[in-house]
Each structure stands twice: as structure tokens, then as C-alpha cells.
Amino acid sequence: MSLSQDEIFEKVQESLVDALGVDDDEVTREATLVGDLGAESIDFLDIVFKLESAFDISIPREELSPEDILTNSQYVQDGTVTAEGMAELKRRMPWADLEEFEKNPRVQDFGNILTVGDLCKYVESKLGQ
């Protein structure tokens, strides 16, 4: 089953409205999940569950939430992701736009980079489109 980008966005939007209790018009492609929509780490479990149901896909937790990279001293020094850590994030999350984060890669800011658009690209990659 092939879905258009708009159809994917609508289903992602619906999942986020359900999971986060936000309004449709708040869920734009540019909105960040944490900064704009107020998602907390516990919400990501609900988001993942709703996306898995909506698209009939399986989402391994580490693909959306690379905590093992962000908490690994091999990849983080003084609260900042190292070049090696950035390379690992890009390898693991090719669908995410990490360009802004890379300019000042503080671990505490990581949650503010994932957008609804990134989530749509992720779903597209899972659907093999």
C-alpha cells in the first residue's frame, strides 16, 4: 500500500493529536515534538504505539529515541555530542534534519530538533517508499 506524503502527514498528525492532546492546527510539519508540542519522554511510547497502529509498522525504540548515544560517554563530552556521536546519530537517524543541532549539539537540546516533518520522513522510510 502506497500512501501520498499528505496521507502520511494526516495520519501522523492524527496520532500526535491523540497522543499529546494538542489541536490539529498546532501539528504542522515544522513543529518540534518537544519544544512546540510539549512531548515528554513518556509520550514517545504512546506516539510510537499510535504510529505503529496507524501504519501497521514496527518501530524499535532506539530508532526514534537514541538515548543510548546521548548517554554514552564515548559520544558525549561535557554535555555536548562529539563529532563521533554526530556521525552515529546521522547513521541511525538518516530521516532527521540534524543540521541545526550540529551547530551546537548540546544533549539537553536534542529533544527540540525532531519535527513532525522528520517523523513523516521516518514513517516513509519504514513503509519503504
C-alpha positions as a printed NumPy array, in Angstrom:
array([[ 0.   ,  0.   ,  0.   ],
       [ 1.493,  3.287, -1.084],
       [ 0.472,  6.473,  0.68 ],
       [ 0.99 , 10.026, -0.518],
       [ 3.04 , 12.408,  1.633],
       [-0.179, 14.214,  2.528],
       [-1.844, 10.969,  3.633],
       [ 1.182, 10.114,  5.765],
       [ 1.16 , 13.605,  7.296],
       [-2.564, 13.351,  8.112],
       [-2.105, 10.021,  9.906],
       [ 0.976, 11.282, 11.78 ],
       [-0.952, 14.436, 12.714],
       [-3.891, 12.371, 13.983],
       [-1.546, 10.17 , 16.04 ],
       [ 0.088, 13.217, 17.64 ],
       [-3.24 , 14.929, 18.366],
       [-4.352, 11.707, 20.12 ],
       [-1.105, 11.138, 21.983],
       [-0.427, 14.724, 23.071],
       [-3.887, 16.254, 23.327],
       [-2.917, 19.132, 21.03 ],
       [-5.044, 20.743, 18.303],
       [-4.757, 19.799, 14.623],
       [-3.562, 23.261, 13.683],
       [-0.65 , 23.034, 16.138],
       [ 0.683, 19.937, 14.37 ],
       [ 2.481, 21.429, 11.367],
       [ 5.39 , 19.821,  9.526],
       [ 7.742, 22.395, 11.105],
       [ 6.516, 21.936, 14.687],
       [ 9.032, 20.309, 17.025],
       [ 7.699, 17.403, 19.062],
       [ 9.138, 18.584, 22.37 ],
       [ 9.546, 22.348, 22.032],
       [ 6.318, 23.15 , 20.192],
       [ 4.028, 20.237, 21.025],
       [ 5.207, 19.578, 24.579],
       [ 6.003, 15.884, 24.15 ],
       [ 7.786, 14.331, 27.123],
       [ 9.763, 11.11 , 27.086],
       [ 6.79 ,  9.115, 28.375],
       [ 4.679, 10.466, 25.469],
       [ 7.042,  8.911, 22.945],
       [ 5.848,  5.426, 23.936],
       [ 2.278,  6.483, 23.149],
       [ 3.327,  8.197, 19.903],
       [ 5.208,  5.064, 18.797],
       [ 2.217,  2.853, 19.644],
       [-0.196,  5.088, 17.693],
       [ 2.127,  5.273, 14.676],
       [ 2.633,  1.505, 14.69 ],
       [-1.143,  1.022, 14.706],
       [-1.882,  3.715, 12.104],
       [ 0.691,  2.456,  9.592],
       [ 0.988, -1.222, 10.563],
       [ 4.74 , -0.888, 11.094],
       [ 7.121, -1.844, 13.879],
       [ 9.185,  0.926, 15.457],
       [12.203, -0.14 , 17.533],
       [12.527,  2.367, 20.343],
       [16.187,  3.174, 19.655],
       [15.362,  4.362, 16.126],
       [13.271,  7.294, 17.335],
       [14.953,  7.881, 20.654],
       [18.732,  7.432, 20.532],
       [19.202,  7.693, 24.29 ],
       [21.953,  5.094, 24.196],
       [24.007,  7.522, 22.083],
       [23.108, 10.599, 24.15 ],
       [24.041,  8.914, 27.428],
       [27.231,  7.242, 26.184],
       [30.491,  8.876, 27.298],
       [32.06 ,  7.618, 24.08 ],
       [29.78 , 10.014, 22.143],
       [29.205, 12.825, 24.649],
       [31.65 , 15.063, 26.475],
       [30.648, 17.835, 28.886],
       [27.026, 17.607, 27.794],
       [27.879, 18.021, 24.116],
       [27.67 , 15.389, 21.4  ],
       [31.107, 14.753, 19.868],
       [31.836, 14.512, 16.133],
       [31.806, 10.736, 16.511],
       [28.446, 10.962, 18.267],
       [27.029, 13.168, 15.467],
       [28.201, 10.623, 12.894],
       [26.418,  7.891, 14.85 ],
       [23.204,  9.959, 15.128],
       [23.238, 10.612, 11.371],
       [23.816,  6.936, 10.667],
       [20.952,  5.923, 12.951],
       [18.565,  8.743, 12.   ],
       [19.059,  9.459,  8.278],
       [15.494, 10.796,  8.101],
       [16.083, 13.551, 10.677],
       [17.373, 17.009,  9.818],
       [20.298, 17.356, 12.216],
       [21.911, 20.388, 10.558],
       [20.83 , 22.962, 13.176],
       [21.587, 20.628, 16.083],
       [25.08 , 20.007, 14.721],
       [25.954, 23.713, 15.088],
       [25.516, 23.485, 18.86 ],
       [24.986, 19.815, 19.744],
       [24.059, 20.042, 23.414],
       [22.398, 16.882, 24.669],
       [19.74 , 18.882, 26.538],
       [18.628, 20.475, 23.246],
       [18.272, 17.221, 21.346],
       [14.572, 16.93 , 22.109],
       [13.933, 20.249, 20.407],
       [15.152, 19.153, 16.994],
       [12.726, 16.422, 15.968],
       [ 9.903, 17.881, 13.905],
       [ 6.606, 16.473, 12.7  ],
       [ 8.133, 16.538,  9.203],
       [11.038, 14.373, 10.41 ],
       [ 8.51 , 11.921, 11.843],
       [ 6.723, 11.805,  8.472],
       [10.045, 11.093,  6.697],
       [10.749,  8.363,  9.239],
       [ 7.371,  6.715,  8.549],
       [ 8.004,  6.961,  4.795],
       [11.337,  5.175,  5.277],
       [ 9.615,  2.44 ,  7.322],
       [ 6.974,  1.995,  4.627],
       [ 9.794,  1.592,  2.117],
       [ 8.671,  4.49 , -0.044]])
